[in-house]
Amino acid sequence: MAEQDSKARNQAFLQQLEKQRLQKPCQRVIDLRGRVPGDCDAYEFAGRVHYLDDRAYLILKQLMDRTQGQYTVGVYEALQRALKKLAPTETSEAFSAEQLVLQRDPTRPQQLRFDQTLQRQEPRIRHVTPLTLSLKDVEYRAATVDLTTSSLRISMKRAFTLELADEILVTFNSLQGEAPEGLLSNIPYRISRLDHDTQHSYAVLTRQREANDQLSQWWDDWIQQQLQPGVIELQSELFNLARQFYLRIYSRMLPSPLLWLNGDNDPPAVSVLHIGKASSELLAVMQSPMPLPLSAMMADQQDRLLLLSDNPDTALCCRVDEASAVRAMLAAHQQQPGSRLLWLQISRITVDLNQHQQELNQLAGIDHSAATHLEAILASLTGLLRINDISAIVTNLPSITTDADALTEVSTQIPLPLPQVLRHEIRRQHQRYVVRTPVELTFNEKHHAFESVDLSTTGIALQIDGDVHIPEQSRVSLFFPRWQSQSNRLKLSDIPYVVKDHHLWDGKTYLGLERIVGQCRPGINEFFDSVLQHNRDSLVLHHDDVVVSQQSRIFSHLISQYLQPALLFFGMSEDQQRILQAVATTEPAAQRYDEGFWAALSGQVSAMTRPLKPQLSTCKDQLDFGIYACQLRPESDWMVRLEEEFETPAEKQRFINLALSAPKHGFFQCKLMPFKAAGLEQEVDLQQQLLRLRQYSGHKVKNIRETFSSLFAVAELHDMTQLMADLCKTSQ
């Protein structure tokens, strides 16, 4: 017992000695210069000057508050322990103050919003100037990276005590002499973004422009004086330019025909019909007139399913939100081999002509009547109908037997205008003229009588009643009988041409031909040159290239605003692996997907694109398949299955039933379209803009060009979750 009392007294004595030691004044100086990544300033405590960064200063101040302002050995040791404990928590996440425009991340595709254009409300310039930041009694030294009247992007040595949303005071040290006294001192800013790496901190600071009108006006005037191409911050301009490239890639393919509707008529009229390279197969079943329930769809703004059979005069339809009717539609489709099941997707639209005055004015300068006509069409548009063929997706489902009485027969036949292809930039080597003359075309020893639509020195457009199938790139020969009767000196027969464009519409065949100049007799080349030159004053110029290009720019913008499917852009990573490079949606559609889903889909890129040949020369224009995904638990990864993985309808049914029981699930139709990146060189206007910006931001322009040269496919991803759920519940 006595031994225990002795130990207790010894322990108390030692604790008393330790307490006295910790309470003694400390003579040691704290110098963190070179030991921490942040800036170290001189602070005086207890008659000694210490060199501390922002974090160490605040810790030391709190410790000395506990000792009534005394700098003791205990304070010194507690500070050292705190710094040692905090050191491993420093983040090593890299952050670039000047990020690349486009990313090629194998696991995280870049997110694009087609309905949002990045626009600076204020000019942003790259300008480096020193700053002093003050937060309470701590000061930080920083420098600007770029700035606007109401925001700054800054860089500084690692700061540990700044936090997002902090209110700080900023003083512009080197600009004081250029502004009225005190104007650039202690300006209130708020930290709206904050990032760190191991050595530096990067922040975006913002202020209320209206809070100080004098300061805002001074910044406006000063920035305007600094404006020149070399200092303007080009990130937004380059990103918007890249966004236009993505949009044009999709517009050229366009697997789902788009019908622009004039809802003022009853039934609504189709004012414009746009198709793409990948929609040619569907176009074969869309001959004018076409049975479409446009009046009902414009009235209730509900999508429809439309069943087209071998009889073009009859069609069945139902609303997609009526489960029993959807099941009846699938049953009818299964009972009619060769039928097409189309998903008609309706959108109500409005067109702001003020947004398109530049295109309309440019067209009016060439052809005023065409500009007036286009403006009238745009002003009348109230709806957009997207026609999506889902026949391939619903084939691998269990058979359904149900009553077809829930279906409605469509009797209204809607005339469709001549389909148009979106072409934003058309550079013709020779001007075209409206010329109507009979032409005899010979192909595979068969003769066809056409009439010309327009003519240039090396090209000609023809039309004929009926279906004359001549594949593109075929060689044909032409004879001009009327011109031959007027000239005995030259033989105008067997003139070689190659077919560049071919399509059938409304009972007529349209051809675009290019003359093979190198295989023509010299007199033939001189004949076309001289005839057009001699009659130039009496001929009417055909400005369809200007009309098409300006119209394409306007309608592509409208497509981006009312995009329904998500767009997937596939490319190659820097190590030449196939990746999902970018995903484009509108803001409302983006809410349906989370990052986990895109990460899981990125893991399926190899399987999704496996059918695409390396050279893309033998591929179909479009691959159509289903994607089925679910997240069984909130914390788990998404499970993704492709259509080809289901060997039987029953296996597909089981997975869909499993997915329907999960908290998150989605069923999609994927329309995958390969393309050649070399086709982007045709977008001459965008290429010229990139070339202009290369001297000011060469590495970013290089990043854009390399990214787009790596792209090889684009896909539409249609959300069919509710539709597939209604179809599959019947088979349980």
Helices and strands as residue ranges (DSSP letters): H 2-23, E 41-45, E 48-52, H 54-66, H 73-86, G 87-89, E 110-113, E 125-126, E 130-135, E 138-147, E 151-157, E 167-172, G 176-178, E 187-196, E 200-206, G 209-211, H 213-226, H 235-253, E 258-262, E 269-275, G 277-279, H 280-283, E 290-291, H 294-300, E 304-308, E 315-319, H 323-335, E 340-348, G 353-356, H 357-366, H 368-380, E 381-389, G 404-406, E 408-409, E 413-414, E 420-421, E 433-434, E 438-443, E 446-455, E 459-465, E 475-479, H 481-485, E 495-505, E 508-515, G 517-519, H 522-534, E 540-541, H 544-561, E 566-572, E 578-585, H 587-590, H 595-602, H 605-609, E 623-631, E 639-642, G 643-645, H 649-660, E 664-674, G 677-682, H 684-694, H 698-710, E 713-719, H 721-729
